[in-house]
């Protein structure tokens, strides 16, 4: 299943697409932009881990090299895009993806050389959380694209659990979890709003918020299941989006990102309807390479397959596929 998606990832990652004029990332300079190259690298390490095929490892480590870490970190600290520091432009989306890349690389190779960059990413996401008051947190949780706060919190938490960083886990519990539980969001981003053909970008903010709570709220499974279940109709069903029709390419990822959220909602509630809906969305999108492959154009193929790999690997990590 994962192999079906990997060809556009390999093509995009191998390209040279310097995104920011005057600056060049030593490692992540393909796939049109930095963050897409990061999740392409994550995808190639994932494929290597699942299949054992060293061609994927060779493809990614042609660019992700130990000796390039200092230069990459310098790039991240100094580059600017349209007057904004790189650390703001890629926060939280790119920083979040980088943490999963660092985890996956360590998992499949044992190599921890990306830790300095991961520490920079952690620092940036923490600083973002510290800078936001409750109103701004609500606003960023509702963002359906790169600046979505839930995506950053999920990956910061994953990293904290992976590294067994008790202080970071406590920070997330204190700073981020109350924002995700904010009752004002129940009306602002209900799950049903993310189940239609009307959507703005590539993230479903309501579903993603619930998936975030399912992953980061450290309470008993029964308490978590009750909270999530109260906010998702038990019979919720999301039909695949069949015609994204978006010149930016962003909307082409919505089936995969909705599926990712549904999987975590299923894990929390154990409602098999959500698991089956996850499978339906994944299967449909895989059956339509015109919605993710090279025939869809580079504006789509440079990033959508990575979302599919992430959504599928989420279930694989749970031993479900």
Steps between C-alpha positions, in 0.01 A plus 500: 500500500777746594708412195220626274557851631876519510602575139399870507671533838830373361472726197420811702760441770778453245418829327672828575232759574656781707194659658635814666700734273852546631490200733542130432419220742782244486263209565145596410519675164258292292122451494435869427546618862684414821216340694395281208857377466497423872189285477640339185805399704269368774315298234815345355624395844155357568509297177846373588382399847192318371654328198871469579570623146831684525428699184273725708773547759754588231259746341439694821856487632633639176394831659440435871862471609657523843759750381227735374330542839692814608437672166132404506464639849668822392261524207203460734634769731583759234277457194215744443198481271317818405649677799406228750754278677502141385418394856166678474418398145539130581344509846320285595445300179855441378642474851238239587576291195871521575448344843328201340780476243763496776306233688454282194865527398613396847249216505612344170874582502595563863665826391431793736696766313189709428446568872642857489246595233223324691592698811472820296156391377385423855618842614314676221168321564533563874565868440194516277278343766638734764431802282129433445216610726181287511333694220796463265524131586138451399564686177800282410322177588239604242756561223453235227856521363865537601452713810256256660602478864367150566746352250787657691371381838452142379858475381651679796322246719619209286855623535464548876372144540767362270781673689333442839519870574281536809547876517387545140198277560407712801539817293263362236250394766510846656515717189344314206246253632270766654496677164394183317230433763367857478118461486468799267653282230211253520280748317778659294626178339254210536600169348210515256646813340794291376282241329380692196623601155532856629844552652777755475835320511677170571431463874159427659539716815205359694589138444869574553425665835323183616786286367738724693310459826491125439880497484620757752248512787647289779187367667347154518393346168138500620504874574664573166255277313202669664628851422579424136183295455282784621636718219471259208162359395523123528367465148725765343607401151726697267474437129820529297560831329505412131581833334717733712539750212763715670778677304721507811478120531433521872147360496622182334631380838166522684398133470830391651498759779138424592591131507794573732266676744235229476752233592584674827133564572441128445784415738347720768138390461536147357210579270572277200303732273790744519754228423298389199462860384878540531546197275248633249673836468846346466384240247316753288788746483750225421275393211526851352864572409368806319445640851853436629741377231712672238202514264339742748790743445791592723290741705319189629755218473771689691313446829170307486657149487682579825167568670381161381812330632455671835132402526572138409807472723290623793294182479810290429662632817196369689543159340167534325605451137 
